[in-house]
Amino acid sequence: MNKKDWQAVEQARELFNLGEQATAEEMKQAYRRMCKKYHPDRAEEADKKRYAEIMCRLTESYELLMRYIRKYRFPLKPDKDTLYDPEDWWMNRFGDDPLWGRKKR
């Protein structure tokens, strides 16, 4: 990624108030929370246009973050220098995944 792409990702991250290491689920929750807050149907008549612009910006930022995480690749085996417990390594990568992670109670 070039500098312009990184700046766009950083701006999207700041828009949703996400940490430097956010999961896809945290991104989705932040997007939904902001959409509920700024949806034009919830605005006063005078603010509808401004809320519509904010919604467009939110959607563009969310789509950018989703494209970024789809393209992001990470190794599926630990480095030789890394001392991971195999279960910790797996849970760090797939712990939130409903198929591969721990069952939610």
Secondary structure, 3 states (H helix, E strand, C coil): CCHHHHHHHHHHHHHCCCCCCCCHHHHHHHHHHHHHHHCHHHCCHHHHHHHHHHHHHHHHHHHHHHHHHHHCCCCCCCCCCCCCCHHHHHHHHHCCCCCCCCCCC
